[in-house]
Amino acid sequence: MDRGDEPHRPLLKKPKGRDLELEAGSRAHFEDAAYYSQTYADRVEDVAFYVQLARKVPRVLEYGIGNGRIAIPLARHGVRVTGIDLSRTMLADLRARLRAEPPEVRARVAAKAGDMRRVKLQERFPLVLCTFNTALHLYEREDVEAWLARVREHLAPGGELVFDISMPILEDLTRDPRRAYRTPPFRHPTAGRVSYAEHFDYDRLRQILFVSMIFEPVKGRGNVDNQSFMTPLAHRQFFPREMEALLHYNGFAVESVHGDFSGGPLSPTSDVMVFRARTRRGVR
């Protein structure tokens, strides 16, 4: 996806009709729940953070509940979780995982398939979460505004919005999209042993990082299907002051921004931004 030869376009002009590239980039990574679970099995710092946070309230709303990587630990600690997710594949895996939990844990988790910009639950929560880069699939300002409007509708008086997104890393944004960044081969849970490479292509006008994840089955290792395949991922890049402004102009007061899940300060070397915000007084 080398855009160097594209004609110049007005900075704020939006593509007409459906953007199939963005649609694929927002969905494909979540179509293989087994691979998703394997890839992020060691990501535990955010789970511990959200568990500690949510244990202070009886129930939470989680945008991007997925297959329950965070929601199930919350439920195990006595928190009722209502979740929203666009991926029916991940929600099906959530239901399968819940079947292995005790009845009291299963009873604490309810999930709904839908668009975070549009779903209205007619219910308010003391804590609203948007976990693990879910907000990076809000590609336009209008998308962010629509989501934050839903958050305001779902927050109880005095309630808190907490979410984490990755910090834009300039090294990733300036990589040559033609260059493959490879890792050692590993065993894919559904494709067998594979070699793996990533290509990074940053659209500077739309501030979207396109990642092409390429899997090439290793021949002669018992793999039935030796076909290579690619999974796209598209993440909007929000810079710290930009996100703070979006929250402010949509009725929120940012109470803190941390650079890790232990409460550390946001710094130039942080790779995550953890925002905590509440609706401003007088904002409905």
N, C-alpha and C positions, 0 to 999 in steps of 0.2 A: 504493500500500500504506500508506495512512494508518491507523495503529493507534490514533489518538486516541479513537475511539468504541468500541473493544473493551471488553468487560466485564473487571473486575479478575480476575486469576488468581493463584493462589499462586505465589510467586517461583520455586520449584524444580520445579513441576509440569511434566512433559514431555508433549508432544502424543502421543496414542495412534496407533499404526499408523505407516504410512509418511508422511514429511513430503515431499510432492511438490515444495513450494517449494524446500526445501533440495536435493533431488535435482537439480532443474533448475539451481539456482544453483551446484552443484558440477561440472556436466558441460557445460552449453551453451556456455560460452566456449571450449571445446576441440574443438568439433565442426567448426570451420572452420580447418584447419591453415594454409591460405594467409593468412587474415586474421591469425591469431595470429603467424605469422612476420613479416608486414609490420609489425604493431603494435610488436613488440619487437626489431626489427632493430637499433635504435640502443642497446639496453640491453647494454652490453659490460663495464661495471665488474665485475659479478658473475662473468662468464665469466673475466676475467683473474684474479680472486681465486681461483676454484675451480681454475683451471689451475695457478696457482702453488702452491696447497695440495696438490693431488693428485699433482703431479710428485714428491713426496717418498715416495710409496708405490707399489707395483706395481699395485694394484687397488682399486677403490672400489665401494660400493653407492650408487646414487642413487635416492632416492624422488622421484617426479615427473619421470622422465626425459623425458616428452613426446616431441617430435619431434627431440630431440637438440641443442637450442640450446647446452647446456653439455656434454653427453656427447661429441659429435663433436669439439669442440676438445680435450677431455681425451684422447680416443683418438688424435688427431693428434700429441699430445705423448707417446705411448707408454704411456698408462695404460689398463689393462683396466677396463671399466665394465660392471657388471651393473645394470640398471635395472628399476624397478617403476612401472607407471602404470595408472590405471583407464581411461583413454581409448584405446579401440582405434583411433579415428580418428587420434590423434596418433602412436600406435605404427606405424600403416600408413605415415604420412608419414615417420617415422624410417627405416623400411625403404627407402622410396623414396630418401631422401637418402643413405643409406649406399651405395646402388648407384652413386652418383656418386663415391664415395671409393675410394682405392687398396685393394687386397685386405688389406693389413696393418692398415689402419684399420678396415675392416669386421669383421675377425676379433677386434678388441678390444672390440666392443660386443655385449652380449646383453641383450635386454629381455623382460620377462614382464608380461602383462596380469594385473592383480589389485589387490586392496584392500590398502593399506599397513598396515591394522590386522590383516590375517590371513595374508598370504603368508609362508610359512616356506621358506627356501631350503636349509636344512641346510648352510650355509656361513658362514664368518666372514670379516670384512673388517677391515683396519686403519683404514679411514676410511669412515664412513657419512655421506652428504650428504642433505639434504632441501631442495631448492632453490626459490627464487622463490615464496614464499608457499604452497607445497604444504601445509604444516602448518595453514594457515588454513581448510582444508576438514575439519578435525577439530572438529566443532561442540559435542560434549559432552565432559565430563571423562572419561567412560569411553572415548571415542574416543582421546583423548590417551594414556590409560593403556595401551590395547591396542597402540597404535603404539609407545610407548616399550618395552613388553615385547618386541616384535619387534626393536627396535633392539638391546636387550641381548643377544638371542639371536644377532644377526648381527655383533656387535662382537667382534673378536679381543681377547685380553688386552692391555690398554694402549691399545686403539683409541679413536678419537675420533669423536664426533658433531658435525657442523657443519651449521647450517641458518640460513636468513634468512627473516624475516617482516617485514611492514610495521609500523611504529609507528602505533598508533591516533592519528589526527589529529582533534582535537576539532571543527575547523571542518567536516569531512566528516560527523561524527556528529551535528551539530546542524543540518544543512541541512533546509530545508523539502522534504519528499518530493514536494510538488506542483510544485515549481519545476524547470524544465529548464535544465541547464547545457550550453550549446552550444559547438561548435567550428566553425571554417570547414569548408566542404565538402571532401571528398577523394575519391580514387579507391579504392574497395574492390576487392580483387583478384577477388572473385567476383560482386559485386553492381553493379559499375560506379560511377559518380560518385554520392556520397551526401552528404546533410547528416546531422549526428550530434549527439545530445544524451544526457545522462545524468541520471538521477534517483537520489538517495541517500535511503535509508530505513533508519534504525538502530533495531533492536529492542533496547531498553535492558535488557530482562529476560534475553534470551539472549545479549546482546553480539554480535550478528550484524549486519553491515552488508550490506544488500541494494542492489545497484546494477542499475538497469535501463538497458541500453545500446540506444538507439533509432536505427535507421538508416532514413532516408527517401530513396529513390532520386530524384535530380534529373531531372525530366522534360525531354525534348528533348535529351538528351546521348547518344543512342544506346543507352540502357538498354532491354533487352528486357522486363524485369519491373519494373514500377513499384510493386510492393507494398512497403509499409513492413514492417519486422520488428523485433522486440525480442529481445535476448540478455540473460538474467539472470545475475548473478554474486553469490554469497553468500560473504562472508569473516567468519569468527569473528575478533573483536578481542581479542587477548591483550595485556594491559598488562605492562610489564617485570617487575614484582615477581611478578605472577601466573604468568608463564611460568617464572621462576626457582623458584618454589615447586613448580610441577608437575614440573619436572625433579628437584628435591631429593627430593620424596616418592615419586618413581618410580626412585630409585636412582642419580641422576646428580649429579655435582659440576660446577657451572658454573665453568669456568676463565676465561672472558672474555665480555664482551658489548660489541660495538662498534657505533657509530652510522653506519658506512659501510663500504665494501669496501676501504678503505685503512688500516684499523686505528685510525681516529679514535674518540674517546670517544663514548659514548652521551650525548646531550644533549637538552634539551627541544625543540630544533629538528630532531632526527634524524627521517628518514622511513623508516628501516630499522633493524632490530635483527639483528645477526649473532651468534648464540650458538655457543660452542664448549664442549663438555662431555665428560666421561668418566665411566664408571661408578665409583661409590664403592667403596672397598675393602670386601670382604666381601659385596658385592651380587652375586648370581648372575644 
